[in-house]
Amino acid sequence: MKSYALALALMLASPLAALAAPPSDAQVSRLLEVMRARQTVETMLPQIEASQQQMVEQMMAGREITPAERERLNSVIARSSAQMRKSLAWDKLEPIYRDIYRDTFDGQDTDALIAFYASPTGQRLLDKMPALMQNTMSAMQKLVVPMMQELQKDIEAEARNDAVKRKSAGAETK
């Protein structure tokens, strides 16, 4: 009876342990390689910068700005781009990617993902991913820019209201 219970416990535990085994470092490395993770990140950076520039241009549309204001705006965009490139450099992202994949997928999942991304279909998906991301970012901008413009109007209205309140408070104390 004891051997039956032990055998049953081992049979039930073995598949669960096998399924729950985290991927090895080699599996995660291979997955990141076949997914072209580094190249994807490096390809996305210029697209993010272009989207950022386009969003700023859309927000400034219809406004007349002086050359000095344009220079300051370009300086802010350049600093933002430099900070983004520093923050999203592969040497900073790779450990994060590794942890995410290791925490999300087990070894069996990782092998299946490697098989998919190494396949012609997976490679075609990766080939089309930059265009997919660009199309997604463009679609999102159409949603975000009007919200940002509304936010900017709200902030300007609040600033005007505060200025009026300060003026009237100053007039009352005189």
Number of C-alpha atoms within 10 A of each C-alpha: 6 7 8 9 10 11 12 11 11 12 11 11 12 11 11 11 10 12 14 14 15 20 20 13 11 9 20 22 14 17 23 19 15 18 20 16 17 16 12 14 16 15 13 17 16 13 16 17 18 14 16 17 16 15 19 16 12 15 15 12 10 8 8 9 12 9 9 9 11 12 12 12 14 14 12 12 16 14 12 14 19 13 12 14 16 12 12 16 15 17 11 11 14 17 11 12 15 16 11 12 19 19 11 12 18 18 18 16 17 21 16 12 19 20 14 16 20 17 13 11 11 17 16 12 14 18 13 11 15 16 12 13 14 16 12 11 17 15 11 11 18 12 11 14 16 14 12 15 14 12 12 13 12 12 12 12 12 12 12 12 12 12 12 12 12 12 11 11 11 10 9 8 6 5
